[in-house]
């Protein structure tokens, strides 16, 4: 196992603890921070995600901001995904992920992307589940949105574990820590 795989394994164990201890409070603190960021930055076209059980509950945020901004979520297609407009109902798909129905509408350029992480390395790069879906998706974008990584608790290392193709955040938000990448 390489260092990144070891970090990923340890982060999964840590994340399971975060989902059990003070979960409601952790979600609320992060959602409040995200809402303030969106309002302050005047973001209008936002990529969010429909959460899995170990991820920050973005459904609270979606309910709060849905009438004020355009929200898009990932729709899995093969080894990557495309963005579709968030709309109900949601359907369960591969990996137990909930998604809206597919849409063939043209999606505008997003100005903010909120992305779940398992961990973050010293270069502010994402350590996810190892499938590379977000990496392939971001590589396909014509322009780069502001990227925010969110997590129920801090799993950060100063080491550089990621590769050149891994996506990088501008901001990393946990309930008790907000870090901005030094430019």
Protein Blocks (a to p, Z undefined) as FASTA:
>chain_A
ZZklmmmmmmmmmmmmmmmnoklmmmmmmmmmmmmmmmmnopabdcdddddfkbccfklm
mmmmmmmmccdddddehjbccdddddddddddehhiacddddfbdcdddfbdcdddfbdc
fkopacdehnommmmmmmmpmbdcddddddfbdcddfbdfbdfklccdfbdcdfkbccdd
dZZ
